[in-house]
Amino acid sequence: MSETTPGAASPTTPGPTAPAAALAARAAELDAADPLADRRKAFVLDDTVYLDGNSLGALPADVPGRLAEVVAREWGELRIRSWTESGWWTAPERVGDRIAPLVGAAPGQVVVGDSTSVNIFKALVAAVRIADGREAGGESPIRDEILVDEATFPTDGYIAASAARMTGRTVRAVPMGELAHRVGPRTAVVLANHVDYRTGELHDLPGITAAAHRAGALAVWDLCHSAGALPVRLDADGVDLAVGCGYKYLNGGPGAPAFLYVRSDHQAAFDSPLPGWNSHAEPFAMAETYTPADGAVRGRVGTPDILSMLALETALEVWDGVDLGQLREKSLALTDFFLACVAELVPAGRVASLTPAERDRRGSQVALRCPGAEQVMGELIRRGVVGDFRRPDVLRFGFTPLYTSFGDALRAASVLAEVLAETPGAGAGATPAGG
Ligand SMILES: *Cc1c(COP(=O)(O)O)cnc(C)c1O
């Protein structure tokens, strides 16, 4: 039953109200004081308020020219010579070293290639094998479980289940808040998400990693929603292995290759479940038997996707000179301001935030629960505010600190308020239209 009398929800559309004018003044002030404001020029953007960089980052302006050159000159003219002369062969490690400072890794520990899903597989199986190596001597493994975050992005859970089957383990899914207490003497590996893709909650990476280590287990982190959104300290926090996405906050383009971090002191024991020829110590010896290369190269598989890899490499230039402390401060200020605008402008009770209000538990997105969310997001997109929708009733707004302005945050909240004022109240719109 609707709580709203049909026809009673007619929108009142006065001129800018006092609160709206105050928010506009505040947005202008925050934008004027933003030390990262000029980075927006490094991207191809228009009047659309683009709040979906947590799904597909915007196009960095230097990428089209660089890709045209790679195609025309490196592929078109140099052809196979480019594997050496244009540095194609070493691109996976080179681009990895370019990502390393964004995730707090010293050089030589990050390699780029394959999808996040494939890298989760490599990291998990290799981590279980490292745990086995430590237990050497026993018949069957005592550490017979892989702990995963219950609310994980689906691909992580599916792959963990397969990795567990292959390695004779059992997957145990537990709520993120209990992970640190549930890790124990039977745990081989913990797989966790740094930021929840749905709610935008930031999890306690240092605390959970330390708990895993106290229990003698390894910690594998999925950084898809944190790399490029906030500072990550893999080395300092003692993370064992990690994976992350190239096309979200790193803006590498659709299907950009992902990255894999293997802590240097695990590299010698990293036994890849996909030991392709690119990870061989001497790939061009075309040897009959496999001898793994040393270092990050060991995480490679087959021939890298050079066009996507080099698009990502160029995209990473937008990070030159960016202070990650400033990035984090802007990200939090943006989500604080967006939540304040929503509280001020959106009719009471129409949306509820799933994103923690505490700054130290928030990533760089805001998720709002809203009946009829699919229709509401469709209407927002028609009006030039692009976020996305996650079943059953979640509106997601990603705030990419390098190119999102406070004016964007205000416009998104204003358009949301406008759309909700025009549509039936909570409950009435709970059945989203298909498609
Ligand atoms: C985006 C995302 C992925 C994506 O995996 P692909 O292999 O690139 O499709 C995986 N895990 C998480 C947590 C993600 O947010």
PDBQT file of the ligand as one rigid body, heavy atoms in Angstrom, charges set to zero:
ROOT
HETATM    1  C1  LIG A 501      34.880  -4.571 -10.954  1.00  0.00    +0.000 C 
HETATM    2  C2  LIG A 501      35.237  -5.685 -10.050  1.00  0.00    +0.000 A 
HETATM    3  C3  LIG A 501      35.728  -6.873 -10.561  1.00  0.00    +0.000 A 
HETATM    4  C4  LIG A 501      35.820  -7.024 -12.057  1.00  0.00    +0.000 C 
HETATM    5  O1  LIG A 501      36.367  -8.175 -12.515  1.00  0.00    +0.000 OA
HETATM    6  P1  LIG A 501      36.628  -8.346 -14.083  1.00  0.00    +0.000 P 
HETATM    7  O2  LIG A 501      37.371  -9.589 -14.187  1.00  0.00    +0.000 OA
HETATM    8  O3  LIG A 501      37.339  -7.118 -14.554  1.00  0.00    +0.000 OA
HETATM    9  O4  LIG A 501      35.306  -8.402 -14.758  1.00  0.00    +0.000 OA
HETATM   10  C5  LIG A 501      36.115  -7.855  -9.664  1.00  0.00    +0.000 A 
HETATM   11  N1  LIG A 501      36.001  -7.681  -8.330  1.00  0.00    +0.000 NA
HETATM   12  C6  LIG A 501      35.494  -6.524  -7.816  1.00  0.00    +0.000 A 
HETATM   13  C7  LIG A 501      35.394  -6.342  -6.337  1.00  0.00    +0.000 C 
HETATM   14  C8  LIG A 501      35.090  -5.512  -8.661  1.00  0.00    +0.000 A 
HETATM   15  O5  LIG A 501      34.587  -4.390  -8.180  1.00  0.00    +0.000 OA
ENDROOT
TORSDOF 0
